[in-house]
Amino acid sequence: MDHDTNNPETTRTGAFSRTSSLGSSARKRSISMSSAMSLHIDDDIQSETVSEAGDIGDRALHSKRHSSSSRLSLDHVMEGGAAIHPADLHKVSVASPVREDLIFPLPIDQLKGPGDEKQDKRGLPMSLEYISCLIHLAVFGILGVFTRYLLEKLFGPSVSGVTSNQSIVYPNLPSNMVGSFLMGWWGVVFKGDISQLSDFLAIGLTTGYLGSVTTFSGWNQKMLDLSVNGHWVQAILGFLVGLFLAAYSIIFGIETAKGFRWILKRLNTSTKKEEPSSSTYCNWRLNSFRRHLAAIMVLLLVVGVLLSVSGSQLKKEFGSGSSGAQLWLACLVAPLGVWIRWFLARFNGRGLGKSGILRWFPIGTLMANVSAAGIMAGLSTVEKAVNNTNSDTAAVGIQLGFLGCLSTVSTFIAEFNAMRESKHPWRAYVYALTTMGVSFILGILIYNIPVWTQGFA
């Protein structure tokens, strides 16, 4: 039977059918596009997050000031399903703080003591925040140099004989392992709790202390020393063994810190003594202008004493060429290395160019480690060329202090671990291979070739 094309009812039905079909198709395309955009945004956020797992430098100060508005803005956007153009994603994510729930394996308890709402919440002006960060970094950086020096002596040939300059168990390996282990505690599991006490303390402990306890430039230079003498296999194995032990150290640190945190929660639950712990916690929080200012004054006094003692001791011992003279010089120049690394960390998670490509790659940490490794190779070349007591003291002191603090393994390994646990674990090995490969090749050009061609002893 032929359909009556002139029938209005038939026309309306056909039109409605076509409209419904078009609407359904449009909705499907919209849902598909929204899902694809959501997946793309999630991937971009995770890429940026793993790049910022170790440090974001002075951007942490800005994100702290805008944390509430940025987090609310991002949450509303994601909950409402509104589309964000990928090119505009950095405007939301860069201003917002690092998503601890994406980086850290345990939730961060928002512990509040009684009367927190009544506390004076005035923060520091931005200028004082920078000063406070620099002072924290200087104090903890110097303490990190002391710790690295003591660990090197303790495990070195003169005491226990575990490490050696002529083996893959290089002198800085124990400090790199200890620093990576503690990064699992202070920089991953308990970082949120430390930040609840003081954001500056968290920066001082992770970027300042742990970043200075560990050193990438010293690790790279020892592998160059092996290669310059023809021990290429040992040099390659030294990189692989060093990476494996540091990576396992942070995993071991995270797991033990999780266990310790679980024990604390069980004890608090069984004893039901939450009020005293919360009260004590509140008493230690730097949540007022007066407390921040008091902390700045105390640490300013501490850094003044450390620098004064180091300067006076260096003046006495510089001509002797002793390891003590090298240590005192290292303490004097250590803060400069920590400060530069902290400022370079602001490039982590930003990517390259206006479009922010390779946002997952920690460019700031890479620049710090590669530049420190290159400068250390250059100083080692000068040290061999000049070969006198004063030049040796100056070169080793700068290598131990400034370059040891400019480079870091704890931050590098925290980023490596975050990438390894992300959706794209291959990025971790690309990042590690790039850092070690570029540094080693640069060192060969600066150190090995002059030693071979000039015949330095």
C-alpha positions in Angstrom: 0.0 0.0 0.0 1.3 3.4 -0.9 1.8 6.0 1.9 -0.1 9.2 1.6 2.7 11.7 1.5 0.1 14.5 1.5 -1.3 13.4 4.9 -0.4 16.1 7.5 -0.3 13.5 10.3 2.1 11.4 8.4 4.3 14.4 7.7 4.3 15.4 11.3 5.2 11.9 12.4 8.0 11.7 9.9 9.3 15.1 10.9 9.1 14.1 14.6 10.9 10.9 13.9 13.7 12.7 12.0 14.0 15.3 14.7 14.1 12.6 17.4 16.7 10.8 15.5 18.8 13.9 15.0 18.4 14.8 18.7 19.4 11.4 19.8 22.4 11.4 17.5 23.4 14.9 18.7 23.1 13.7 22.3 25.2 10.7 21.6 27.9 12.8 20.0 27.7 15.2 22.9 28.1 12.5 25.4 30.9 10.9 23.4 32.7 14.2 23.1 32.2 15.0 26.8 33.5 11.6 27.8 36.5 12.0 25.5 37.1 15.5 26.9 36.8 14.2 30.5 39.3 11.5 29.8 41.7 14.0 28.2 41.3 16.4 31.1 41.9 13.5 33.7 45.0 12.5 31.8 46.3 16.0 31.7 45.7 16.5 35.4 47.5 13.2 36.2 50.4 14.1 33.9 50.8 17.4 35.7 50.4 15.8 39.1 53.1 13.2 38.7 55.4 15.9 37.4 54.7 17.9 40.6 55.1 14.9 42.9 58.5 16.0 44.1 58.4 19.8 44.2 56.8 22.8 42.6 59.0 25.5 44.1 57.7 28.9 44.9 54.4 28.1 43.1 53.4 26.4 46.3 53.2 29.8 48.0 50.8 31.1 45.3 48.7 27.9 45.3 48.4 28.1 49.1 46.9 31.5 48.9 44.4 30.5 46.2 43.8 27.0 47.3 40.2 27.4 48.4 38.9 29.2 45.4 40.8 27.1 42.9 39.7 23.8 44.4 36.1 24.9 44.5 36.3 26.2 40.9 37.8 22.9 39.7 35.3 20.8 41.7 32.3 22.7 40.3 33.6 22.3 36.8 34.2 18.6 37.1 30.9 17.9 38.9 28.8 20.0 36.5 30.3 18.3 33.5 31.3 21.5 31.8 33.8 21.2 29.1 37.3 22.7 29.4 39.5 23.3 26.5 42.8 21.5 27.0 44.7 24.7 26.3 42.9 26.4 29.2 43.4 23.5 31.6 46.7 24.9 33.0 44.8 28.0 34.1 42.8 25.9 36.6 45.4 23.3 37.5 48.5 25.4 37.9 46.8 27.8 40.3 45.4 24.9 42.4 47.5 23.0 44.9 49.0 19.6 44.3 46.2 17.0 44.6 47.4 15.0 47.6 44.7 12.4 47.1 46.2 11.7 43.6 49.8 11.6 44.8 49.9 10.3 48.3 48.8 6.7 49.0 46.9 7.6 52.2 44.2 10.1 52.9 45.3 13.2 54.9 43.4 13.7 58.1 42.3 17.3 58.6 43.0 17.4 62.3 41.6 20.4 64.1 42.0 21.3 67.7 39.4 23.0 69.9 39.2 26.6 69.2 40.8 26.5 65.8 38.1 28.7 64.4 38.9 31.4 66.9 42.6 31.5 66.1 44.1 34.5 64.4 44.3 33.3 60.8 46.3 36.2 59.5 49.1 34.8 57.2 52.3 36.4 56.3 52.7 38.9 53.4 54.1 37.3 50.2 57.5 38.9 50.8 57.7 37.4 54.3 56.6 34.0 53.0 59.5 34.1 50.5 61.9 35.1 53.3 60.5 32.3 55.6 61.0 29.7 52.8 64.5 30.8 52.0 65.5 30.7 55.7 63.9 27.2 56.1 65.7 26.0 53.0 69.0 27.4 54.2 68.9 25.8 57.6 67.7 22.4 56.5 70.0 22.5 53.5 73.0 22.9 55.7 71.8 20.2 58.0 71.4 18.0 54.9 75.0 18.6 53.9 76.2 17.6 57.4 74.1 14.4 57.3 75.4 13.5 53.8 79.0 14.2 54.9 78.6 12.0 58.0 77.0 9.1 56.1 79.8 9.3 53.5 82.4 9.0 56.3 80.5 6.3 58.2 80.1 4.0 55.2 83.4 5.0 53.6 86.8 3.2 53.6 88.0 4.9 56.8 85.2 3.5 59.0 83.1 0.6 57.7 84.5 0.2 54.3 81.2 -0.4 52.6 81.6 2.2 49.8 84.5 3.0 47.6 85.4 5.5 44.8 86.4 2.5 42.6 83.2 0.4 42.7 79.5 0.7 41.8 78.8 1.1 45.6 79.8 4.8 45.3 80.3 7.0 48.5 76.9 8.9 48.2 74.8 5.7 47.7 73.9 5.4 51.5 72.8 9.0 51.7 70.8 8.7 48.5 69.1 5.6 50.0 68.4 7.2 53.4 67.1 10.4 51.8 64.8 8.4 49.4 63.5 6.3 52.3 62.7 9.4 54.4 61.0 11.0 51.4 58.6 8.1 51.6 57.8 9.2 55.2 58.0 13.0 55.1 57.4 13.7 51.4 54.6 11.1 50.7 52.7 9.6 53.6 53.1 12.3 56.3 53.6 15.3 54.1 50.0 16.5 54.5 50.2 16.2 58.3 53.5 18.2 58.4 51.9 20.8 56.2 49.0 21.1 58.7 51.7 22.2 61.3 53.5 24.4 58.9 53.8 24.6 55.1 57.3 26.1 55.5 58.4 23.1 57.6 57.2 20.7 54.9 59.2 22.6 52.3 62.2 22.8 54.6 62.2 19.0 55.3 61.5 17.8 51.8 63.1 20.4 49.4 65.7 21.6 51.9 66.8 18.6 54.0 66.1 15.5 51.9 67.0 17.3 48.7 70.4 18.1 50.2 71.0 14.8 51.9 70.8 13.2 48.5 72.9 14.3 45.5 72.6 13.4 41.8 75.7 15.3 40.7 78.0 13.3 43.1 76.5 10.1 41.8 77.0 11.1 38.2 80.6 12.2 38.8 81.6 8.9 40.4 80.3 7.0 37.4 82.4 9.4 35.2 85.4 8.6 37.3 84.9 4.9 36.6 84.4 5.4 32.9 87.5 7.7 32.5 89.6 4.8 33.8 88.0 2.4 31.3 85.5 0.7 33.7 82.4 1.3 31.4 80.5 -1.7 32.6 80.8 -0.7 36.2 79.7 2.8 35.4 76.5 1.6 33.7 75.9 -0.9 36.5 76.4 1.9 39.0 73.6 3.9 37.4 71.3 0.9 37.3 72.1 -0.3 40.9 71.8 3.3 42.2 68.4 3.8 40.6 67.1 0.4 41.8 68.2 0.9 45.4 66.9 4.5 45.6 63.5 3.4 44.0 63.2 0.6 46.4 64.1 2.8 49.3 61.2 5.2 48.7 58.8 2.2 48.3 60.1 0.7 51.6 59.7 4.1 53.2 56.1 4.5 52.0 55.2 1.0 53.2 56.7 1.4 56.6 55.2 4.8 57.0 51.8 3.4 56.1 52.3 0.7 58.8 53.3 3.2 61.4 50.3 5.4 60.6 48.0 2.4 60.9 49.5 1.6 64.3 48.9 5.2 65.5 45.3 5.1 64.3 44.7 1.7 66.1 46.2 3.1 69.3 44.1 6.2 69.1 41.0 4.2 68.5 41.7 1.7 71.3 42.6 4.3 73.9 40.0 6.8 72.8 42.2 9.8 73.6 41.5 12.0 70.7 41.1 15.2 72.6 44.6 15.5 74.1 46.3 14.6 70.8 44.2 17.2 68.9 44.9 19.8 71.5 48.7 19.1 71.4 48.6 19.2 67.6 46.8 22.5 67.7 49.3 24.0 70.0 52.2 23.3 67.6 50.5 24.7 64.5 51.9 27.8 62.9 48.5 29.3 62.2 49.0 32.9 63.2 51.1 35.8 62.2 52.8 35.9 65.6 53.8 32.3 65.4 55.1 32.5 61.9 57.2 35.6 62.8 58.6 33.8 65.9 59.6 30.8 63.8 61.4 33.1 61.3 63.4 34.8 64.0 64.4 31.5 65.6 65.5 30.0 62.3 67.3 33.3 61.3 69.3 33.0 64.5 70.1 29.3 63.7 71.2 30.0 60.2 73.3 32.9 61.5 75.1 30.7 64.0 75.7 27.9 61.4 77.1 30.3 58.8 79.3 32.1 61.4 80.7 28.9 62.8 81.3 27.6 59.3 83.1 30.8 58.2 85.3 31.0 61.3 86.3 27.3 61.0 87.0 27.6 57.3 89.3 30.5 57.9 91.3 28.4 60.3 91.5 25.2 58.3 91.4 26.3 54.6 95.1 26.1 54.1 95.3 22.6 55.6 93.3 21.0 52.8 91.5 18.8 55.3 88.1 17.3 54.8 86.9 19.6 57.6 87.8 22.7 55.6 85.9 21.2 52.6 82.9 20.7 54.9 82.9 24.2 56.3 83.1 25.7 52.8 80.2 23.4 51.7 78.0 24.7 54.5 78.6 28.3 53.4 77.6 27.7 49.8 74.9 25.1 50.4 72.0 27.6 50.8 72.6 29.0 47.3 72.3 25.5 45.7 69.0 24.8 47.6 67.5 28.2 46.7 68.3 27.7 42.9 66.8 24.2 42.9 63.7 25.5 44.7 63.2 28.2 42.1 63.8 25.8 39.2 61.2 23.4 40.6 58.5 26.0 39.7 58.8 24.7 36.1 57.7 21.2 37.1 54.3 20.4 35.6 54.2 23.5 33.3 55.3 21.7 30.1 57.0 23.3 27.1 55.7 26.3 25.1 52.3 27.9 25.4 50.5 24.6 24.8 52.3 23.0 27.7 53.4 19.8 25.9 55.3 17.2 27.9 53.6 18.5 31.1 54.3 15.1 32.7 58.1 15.7 32.5 59.6 17.4 35.6 61.6 20.0 33.6 62.7 21.9 36.7 64.3 18.9 38.4 65.9 17.9 35.2 67.5 21.3 34.8 68.8 21.3 38.4 70.3 17.8 38.1 71.8 18.2 34.7 73.3 21.6 35.3 74.8 20.5 38.6 76.3 17.4 37.0 77.8 19.5 34.2 79.3 22.1 36.6 80.7 19.3 38.8 82.4 17.7 35.8 83.9 21.0 35.0 85.2 21.6 38.5 86.6 18.1 38.5 88.5 18.9 35.3 89.9 22.1 36.8 90.8 20.2 40.0 92.9 17.7 38.0 94.5 20.5 35.9 95.5 22.8 38.8 96.2 20.0 41.3 97.1 22.0 44.5 95.8 22.0 48.0 93.8 25.2 47.9 92.1 24.4 44.6 91.2 21.0 45.8 89.6 22.4 48.9 87.6 24.9 46.9 86.5 22.4 44.3 85.5 19.7 46.7 83.8 22.2 49.0 81.7 23.6 46.2 80.9 20.1 44.9 79.9 18.9 48.3 77.8 22.0 49.2 76.6 24.1 46.3 76.3 21.3 43.6 75.3 18.6 46.1 72.4 20.8 47.1 71.5 22.0 43.6 71.1 18.4 42.5 68.8 15.9 44.2 67.9 12.2 44.2 65.0 12.3 46.7 62.9 14.6 44.5 64.0 12.8 41.4 63.0 9.4 42.8 59.7 10.7 44.2 58.8 11.8 40.6 60.0 8.5 39.2 57.9 6.6 41.7 54.8 8.7 40.9 55.2 8.1 37.2 55.8 4.4 37.7 52.4 4.1 39.6 50.5 6.3 37.0 48.6 5.2 33.9 51.8 5.5 31.9 54.6 3.8 33.8 56.9 3.9 30.8 57.3 7.7 31.4 59.2 6.9 34.6 62.0 5.1 32.7 62.0 7.7 29.9 62.5 10.4 32.6 65.3 8.4 34.4 67.1 7.5 31.2 66.9 11.1 30.0 68.3 12.5 33.3 71.1 10.0 33.6 71.9 9.9 29.9 72.1 13.6 29.3 74.2 14.1 32.5 76.6 11.3 31.7 77.1 12.4 28.1 77.6 16.0 29.1 80.1 14.8 31.7 82.1 12.8 29.1 82.4 15.9 27.0 83.4 18.2 29.9 85.5 15.8 32.0 86.5 12.6 30.2 87.7 14.0 26.9 90.0 16.7 28.5 91.4 14.1 30.9 92.1 11.7 28.1 93.5 14.3 25.7 95.5 16.3 28.2 96.8 13.3 30.1 95.7 14.5 33.6 96.7 12.2 36.4 
